[in-house]
Amino acid sequence: MVWSYKIVALILIVQQIYAGTTKDRSVIHDSNMSEFLLFGIISIICVLFGGLMSGLTVGLLGIDELDLELKISSGTPEEKATAKKILAVINHHHLLLVTLLLANSMAMEALPLFLDEMFNTELSLFISVTFVLAFGEVIPQALCTGPNQMKIAGKMVPVVKFLMTIFFPISYPIAKLLDYILKHEQSSVKLNPKDLKTFISLHESFNKSNDIEKVGLEKFQISMMHGVIDLNKIKAKVLMKPYVDFCPLEINGPIDRKVLEKLALANYHSIPIYKGRKSNIVGVIKNQELFKMWEGDTIENNDFTIKDPIYVNTKSSLLYVLKILESQQASLGFVTNEINGKIKILGVITKENILDFCLCSTNLQERSEITDISRALAESLEQVKPQKKKNFSAMRENLL
């Protein structure tokens, strides 16, 4: 937008020069050579300095803080040092902005004054607009936002700090006022979950060769990462299995071969233990412990240890459930809901279910339907299981 105004001004100046509207036909003012050279050098310095300030304004303020933090974390020693220097400057966003704009404005406003001492008004304006547009904006901004943006910014940090010190009495009050009005704060959250998933998806590898080292991420890797991110969004009720589908054991009942065979066919890592009513859960026991204790005789209830049950709400996120199970070194938890002041067990959720969810390659909407599909499949398999004769000893060895 600034360039368009300057181009229009340039056209008007050219028209005025050729129209001959000026009274003074002298293009170059009468002055000795030393003054002419002095004003010329100062004008060149103003253009170059203004161009540097313009380029740094776009270059420094256009650097993403996330990119700098990535360089600090995983870059080369040189990249880490450069990123730290730049981050220390751009953290003071408004102070940096005001300083660079003040310096640029001083240079650009001073340029026509010195050109007026060398040329007539029309020619000085023509040269001013032309040089500022080319060497004060276009070229510097192209260089400072190009492939060497980070290197140039790192080299110019000492210059920027010096200017911030010089202009501090003027720029600091203005910067604080901008901070107060615009509420510019450093955000601790760089990307929300949705943006983070999109960012990861952009790194999908399209290399179809069999090379060991591939650029980007495989689709399966991206799917796993998406699943982990969604753990905080999906509720426990989506992934839980109905409690009626489990085979809990009565704490006072004997555990014989028939019971162990049923547990082996169910293929659960842990089994709920109840007392009296099935809804009265008193603990959980690992299948491995039962099979280790079985030597052909009945296992009595006082021969094994029971771990306390873990309860989670239906609205608990999968991430919360996984953290609870991991902290308690448990493999399953009971999903409950409060109805009329009474706690009711609705289902069971296992650590294995949550990890399988992370590996699922379907999208979020399809993941929410996993429970219904799993239940239908389980009901179909239940009709097939009794028809199969399996070696109990072999199953016991596999579980151990």
C-alpha positions as CSV (number, residue, x, y, z in Angstrom):
1,M,0.0,0.0,0.0
2,V,2.9,2.4,0.8
3,W,4.5,1.5,-2.4
4,S,1.4,2.4,-4.4
5,Y,1.3,5.9,-2.9
6,K,4.9,6.5,-3.7
7,I,4.5,5.3,-7.3
8,V,1.5,7.7,-7.7
9,A,3.6,10.5,-6.2
10,L,6.5,9.6,-8.6
11,I,4.2,9.9,-11.6
12,L,2.9,13.3,-10.5
13,I,6.4,14.6,-10.0
14,V,7.5,13.4,-13.4
15,Q,4.5,15.1,-15.0
16,Q,5.3,18.3,-13.1
17,I,8.9,18.3,-14.2
18,Y,8.0,17.9,-17.9
19,A,5.2,20.4,-17.7
20,G,7.6,23.1,-16.8
21,T,5.5,24.5,-14.0
22,T,8.5,25.5,-11.8
23,K,9.9,28.9,-11.9
24,D,13.4,27.8,-11.2
25,R,14.7,26.0,-14.3
26,S,18.0,25.2,-12.6
27,V,18.2,21.4,-12.0
28,I,21.3,21.5,-9.9
29,H,21.7,24.3,-7.3
30,D,24.8,26.4,-7.4
31,S,27.1,25.1,-4.6
32,N,30.7,24.2,-4.3
33,M,31.8,20.6,-5.0
34,S,32.6,19.8,-1.4
35,E,29.1,20.7,-0.2
36,F,27.6,18.8,-3.1
37,L,29.6,15.6,-2.3
38,L,28.8,16.0,1.4
39,F,25.1,16.2,0.9
40,G,25.3,13.4,-1.6
41,I,27.1,11.1,0.9
42,I,24.6,12.0,3.6
43,S,21.7,11.3,1.2
44,I,23.1,7.8,0.4
45,I,23.5,7.1,4.1
46,C,19.9,8.1,4.7
47,V,18.7,5.8,2.0
48,L,20.8,2.8,3.2
49,F,20.0,3.4,6.8
50,G,16.3,3.7,6.1
51,G,16.4,0.6,4.0
52,L,18.1,-1.3,6.8
53,M,15.4,-0.2,9.3
54,S,12.7,-1.1,6.8
55,G,14.2,-4.6,6.2
56,L,14.7,-5.3,9.9
57,T,11.2,-4.2,10.7
58,V,9.8,-6.8,8.3
59,G,12.6,-9.4,8.9
60,L,12.7,-9.4,12.7
61,L,9.0,-9.0,13.4
62,G,8.2,-11.7,10.7
63,I,10.2,-14.4,12.5
64,D,7.9,-16.8,14.4
65,E,8.8,-17.4,18.0
66,L,7.9,-21.1,17.6
67,D,10.6,-21.4,14.9
68,L,13.2,-19.8,17.2
69,E,12.3,-22.2,20.1
70,L,12.6,-25.1,17.7
71,K,16.1,-23.9,16.7
72,I,17.0,-23.5,20.4
73,S,15.8,-27.0,21.2
74,S,17.1,-29.0,18.2
75,G,19.3,-26.8,16.1
76,T,23.1,-26.7,15.6
77,P,25.2,-24.8,18.2
78,E,25.4,-21.9,15.8
79,E,21.6,-21.9,15.2
80,K,20.9,-22.1,18.9
81,A,23.1,-19.1,19.6
82,T,21.5,-17.0,16.8
83,A,18.0,-18.0,17.9
84,K,18.7,-17.0,21.5
85,K,19.9,-13.6,20.4
86,I,17.0,-12.9,18.2
87,L,14.4,-14.1,20.7
88,A,15.8,-11.8,23.4
89,V,15.1,-8.9,21.1
90,I,11.7,-9.8,19.6
91,N,10.3,-10.6,23.0
92,H,10.0,-6.8,23.4
93,H,7.6,-6.6,20.5
94,H,6.3,-3.1,20.7
95,L,9.6,-1.6,21.9
96,L,11.3,-3.1,18.9
97,L,8.6,-2.0,16.5
98,V,8.6,1.6,17.7
99,T,12.4,1.8,17.7
100,L,12.7,0.6,14.1
101,L,9.9,2.8,12.8
102,L,11.3,5.9,14.5
103,A,14.8,5.3,13.0
104,N,13.3,4.6,9.6
105,S,11.1,7.8,9.7
106,M,14.1,10.0,10.7
107,A,16.1,8.7,7.8
108,M,13.3,9.0,5.3
109,E,12.3,12.5,6.4
110,A,15.9,13.8,6.4
111,L,16.6,12.6,2.9
112,P,14.5,15.3,1.0
113,L,16.1,18.0,3.1
114,F,19.6,17.2,1.9
115,L,18.5,16.5,-1.7
116,D,16.9,20.0,-1.8
117,E,20.3,21.5,-1.2
118,M,21.6,19.7,-4.3
119,F,18.7,19.8,-6.8
120,N,15.5,21.7,-7.4
121,T,12.3,20.6,-5.6
122,E,10.9,18.4,-8.3
123,L,14.1,16.5,-9.1
124,S,14.8,16.1,-5.4
125,L,11.4,14.6,-4.8
126,F,11.8,12.4,-7.9
127,I,15.1,11.0,-6.7
128,S,13.8,10.7,-3.1
129,V,10.8,8.6,-4.1
130,T,12.7,6.5,-6.6
131,F,15.6,5.6,-4.3
132,V,13.5,5.1,-1.2
133,L,11.2,2.8,-3.2
134,A,14.0,0.7,-4.7
135,F,16.8,0.8,-2.2
136,G,14.8,1.8,1.0
137,E,12.0,-0.8,0.8
138,V,11.9,-3.3,-2.0
139,I,15.5,-4.6,-2.0
140,P,16.0,-4.5,1.8
141,Q,12.7,-6.2,2.6
142,A,13.4,-8.9,-0.1
143,L,16.8,-9.6,1.5
144,C,15.7,-9.6,5.1
145,T,12.8,-12.0,4.4
146,G,14.7,-14.3,2.1
147,P,16.4,-17.6,2.8
148,N,19.1,-15.8,4.9
149,Q,16.5,-14.1,7.2
150,M,17.7,-15.7,10.4
151,K,21.4,-15.1,9.6
152,I,20.8,-11.4,8.8
153,A,18.7,-10.9,11.9
154,G,21.3,-12.5,14.1
155,K,24.1,-10.3,12.7
156,M,22.0,-7.1,13.2
157,V,21.0,-7.8,16.8
158,P,23.8,-5.6,18.2
159,V,22.8,-2.7,16.0
160,V,19.2,-3.1,17.0
161,K,20.1,-3.2,20.7
162,F,22.2,0.0,20.2
163,L,19.2,1.7,18.5
164,M,16.8,0.6,21.3
165,T,19.2,2.2,23.8
166,I,19.4,5.4,21.9
167,F,15.7,5.8,21.3
168,F,14.7,4.4,24.6
169,P,13.4,7.7,26.2
170,I,11.0,8.1,23.2
171,S,10.2,4.6,22.3
172,Y,9.6,3.1,25.7
173,P,6.6,5.2,26.7
174,I,5.0,4.6,23.3
175,A,5.7,0.9,23.6
176,K,4.2,0.7,27.1
177,L,1.1,2.5,25.8
178,L,0.7,0.0,23.0
179,D,1.2,-2.8,25.5
180,Y,-1.6,-1.4,27.6
181,I,-4.0,-0.8,24.7
182,L,-3.3,-3.8,22.5
183,K,-2.6,-6.2,25.4
184,H,0.3,-7.9,23.5
185,E,1.4,-10.9,25.6
186,Q,3.6,-13.9,25.0
187,S,1.3,-16.8,24.6
188,S,2.3,-20.0,26.4
189,V,0.1,-22.1,24.1
190,K,1.7,-22.2,20.6
191,L,-0.8,-24.4,18.8
192,N,-4.2,-25.7,19.8
193,P,-4.9,-29.4,19.3
194,K,-6.7,-28.9,16.0
195,D,-3.9,-26.8,14.6
196,L,-1.3,-29.2,16.0
197,K,-2.9,-32.1,14.2
198,T,-2.9,-30.1,10.9
199,F,0.7,-29.2,11.5
200,I,1.6,-32.8,11.9
201,S,-0.4,-33.9,8.8
202,L,1.5,-31.4,6.7
203,H,4.6,-33.5,7.3
204,E,3.2,-36.6,5.7
205,S,5.8,-38.4,3.5
206,F,5.0,-38.9,-0.1
207,N,8.1,-40.8,-0.8
208,K,7.0,-44.2,-2.1
209,S,10.5,-45.7,-2.4
210,N,11.9,-48.3,0.0
211,D,14.6,-46.0,1.3
212,I,15.5,-46.4,5.0
213,E,15.6,-42.6,5.5
214,K,12.5,-40.8,4.3
215,V,11.6,-37.2,4.5
216,G,8.5,-36.5,6.6
217,L,6.3,-38.9,8.5
218,E,4.5,-42.0,7.5
219,K,0.7,-42.0,7.5
220,F,0.7,-44.5,10.3
221,Q,2.9,-42.3,12.4
222,I,0.6,-39.3,11.8
223,S,-2.4,-41.4,12.8
224,M,-0.8,-42.5,16.1
225,M,0.0,-38.8,16.9
226,H,-3.5,-37.8,16.1
227,G,-4.8,-40.5,18.4
228,V,-2.6,-39.3,21.3
229,I,-3.8,-35.7,20.8
230,D,-7.4,-36.8,20.8
231,L,-7.0,-38.6,24.2
232,N,-7.8,-35.4,25.9
233,K,-11.0,-34.9,23.9
234,I,-12.6,-38.4,23.9
235,K,-14.5,-39.4,27.0
236,A,-14.3,-42.8,28.8
237,K,-17.9,-43.7,27.9
238,V,-17.0,-43.9,24.2
239,L,-14.3,-46.6,24.7
240,M,-15.7,-48.5,27.7
241,K,-16.9,-52.1,27.4
242,P,-20.2,-52.9,29.2
243,Y,-19.7,-54.4,32.6
244,V,-22.1,-57.2,31.7
245,D,-19.7,-58.5,29.1
246,F,-17.1,-59.2,31.7
247,C,-16.7,-62.3,33.8
248,P,-16.2,-61.1,37.4
249,L,-15.3,-63.6,40.1
250,E,-17.0,-64.0,43.4
251,I,-14.6,-63.4,46.3
252,N,-15.9,-66.4,48.3
253,G,-16.2,-68.7,45.3
254,P,-13.6,-71.4,44.4
255,I,-11.5,-71.0,41.2
256,D,-11.2,-74.3,39.4
257,R,-10.1,-75.4,35.9
258,K,-13.5,-74.5,34.4
259,V,-13.2,-70.9,35.6
260,L,-9.6,-70.5,34.5
261,E,-10.5,-71.9,31.1
262,K,-13.3,-69.3,30.8
263,L,-10.9,-66.6,31.8
264,A,-8.3,-67.8,29.2
265,L,-10.9,-67.7,26.5
266,A,-12.0,-64.2,27.5
267,N,-8.3,-63.1,27.1
268,Y,-8.4,-60.3,29.8
269,H,-5.3,-59.2,31.6
270,S,-7.2,-58.5,34.8
271,I,-10.5,-59.7,36.3
272,P,-12.9,-57.8,38.7
273,I,-13.7,-59.5,42.0
274,Y,-17.1,-58.9,43.6
275,K,-18.7,-59.8,46.9
276,G,-22.4,-60.7,47.0
277,R,-23.7,-58.7,44.1
278,K,-21.8,-58.3,40.9
279,S,-22.1,-54.5,41.2
280,N,-20.3,-54.7,44.6
281,I,-16.7,-54.6,43.3
282,V,-14.1,-55.2,46.0
283,G,-10.9,-55.4,43.8
284,V,-9.1,-56.6,40.8
285,I,-6.7,-59.5,40.2
286,K,-4.3,-60.2,37.4
287,N,-4.9,-63.4,35.3
288,Q,-1.2,-64.2,35.4
289,E,-1.3,-64.5,39.1
290,L,-4.1,-67.0,39.0
291,F,-2.5,-69.2,36.4
292,K,0.8,-69.2,38.3
293,M,-0.9,-70.4,41.4
294,W,-2.9,-73.1,39.7
295,E,-1.4,-76.5,40.0
296,G,-4.3,-78.7,39.1
297,D,-6.2,-78.0,42.3
298,T,-8.9,-75.4,43.2
299,I,-7.6,-72.0,44.2
300,E,-9.1,-70.6,47.3
301,N,-10.0,-67.0,47.7
302,N,-7.4,-66.3,50.4
303,D,-4.5,-67.5,48.3
304,F,-4.2,-64.4,46.2
305,T,-3.9,-60.6,46.7
306,I,-6.5,-58.2,45.4
307,K,-5.7,-54.7,44.2
308,D,-8.1,-51.9,45.0
309,P,-10.5,-51.0,42.2
310,I,-10.1,-47.7,40.3
311,Y,-13.2,-45.7,39.4
312,V,-13.5,-43.1,36.7
313,N,-16.5,-41.0,35.6
314,T,-18.1,-41.4,32.2
315,K,-17.1,-37.8,31.4
316,S,-13.4,-38.4,32.2
317,S,-11.1,-38.0,29.3
318,L,-9.1,-41.0,28.0
319,L,-5.9,-39.1,28.9
320,Y,-7.0,-38.7,32.5
321,V,-8.0,-42.4,32.7
322,L,-4.6,-43.4,31.2
323,K,-2.7,-41.3,33.7
324,I,-4.7,-42.7,36.6
325,L,-4.2,-46.3,35.5
326,E,-0.5,-45.7,34.9
327,S,0.1,-44.0,38.3
328,Q,-1.7,-46.9,40.1
329,Q,0.0,-49.5,37.9
330,A,-3.4,-50.9,37.0
331,S,-4.6,-52.4,33.7
332,L,-8.3,-51.6,34.0
333,G,-10.7,-49.1,35.6
334,F,-14.5,-49.1,36.2
335,V,-16.5,-46.4,34.4
336,T,-19.3,-45.1,36.7
337,N,-22.1,-42.7,36.7
338,E,-24.1,-41.2,39.5
339,I,-27.8,-41.8,39.2
340,N,-30.2,-40.5,41.9
341,G,-27.3,-40.2,44.3
342,K,-26.1,-43.7,43.7
343,I,-23.0,-44.8,42.0
344,K,-23.6,-47.3,39.2
345,I,-21.0,-49.2,37.3
346,L,-21.6,-48.9,33.6
347,G,-18.6,-50.4,32.0
348,V,-14.9,-51.3,32.2
349,I,-12.1,-49.5,30.4
350,T,-8.6,-51.0,30.0
351,K,-5.2,-49.5,29.3
352,E,-5.0,-51.8,26.3
353,N,-8.2,-50.3,24.9
354,I,-6.7,-46.8,25.2
355,L,-3.4,-47.8,23.5
356,D,-5.3,-49.5,20.7
357,F,-7.3,-46.3,20.3
358,C,-4.0,-44.4,19.7
359,L,-3.0,-46.9,17.0
360,C,-6.4,-46.7,15.3
361,S,-6.0,-45.2,11.8
362,T,-9.6,-44.0,11.5
363,N,-10.8,-40.5,11.9
364,L,-12.3,-39.0,15.1
365,Q,-15.9,-39.7,14.1
366,E,-15.2,-43.3,13.2
367,R,-13.3,-43.7,16.5
368,S,-16.5,-42.8,18.4
369,E,-18.2,-45.8,16.8
370,I,-15.5,-48.3,17.9
371,T,-17.5,-49.4,21.0
372,D,-20.6,-50.4,19.1
373,I,-18.6,-52.3,16.5
374,S,-16.6,-54.1,19.1
375,R,-19.7,-55.1,21.0
376,A,-21.4,-56.5,17.9
377,L,-18.2,-58.4,17.0
378,A,-17.9,-59.8,20.6
379,E,-21.5,-61.1,20.5
380,S,-20.8,-62.9,17.2
381,L,-17.6,-64.5,18.6
382,E,-19.4,-65.7,21.7
383,Q,-21.5,-67.9,19.6
384,V,-18.4,-69.4,18.0
385,K,-16.3,-69.9,21.0
386,P,-18.1,-72.9,22.6
387,Q,-17.7,-74.9,19.3
388,K,-13.9,-74.7,19.5
389,K,-11.9,-77.1,21.6
390,K,-8.7,-75.6,22.7
391,N,-5.8,-77.0,24.7
392,F,-6.0,-75.4,28.2
393,S,-2.4,-76.1,29.0
394,A,-1.3,-74.3,25.8
395,M,-3.4,-71.3,26.7
396,R,-2.0,-71.3,30.1
397,E,1.6,-71.3,28.8
398,N,0.7,-68.4,26.4
399,L,-0.7,-66.3,29.3
400,L,2.3,-66.9,31.4
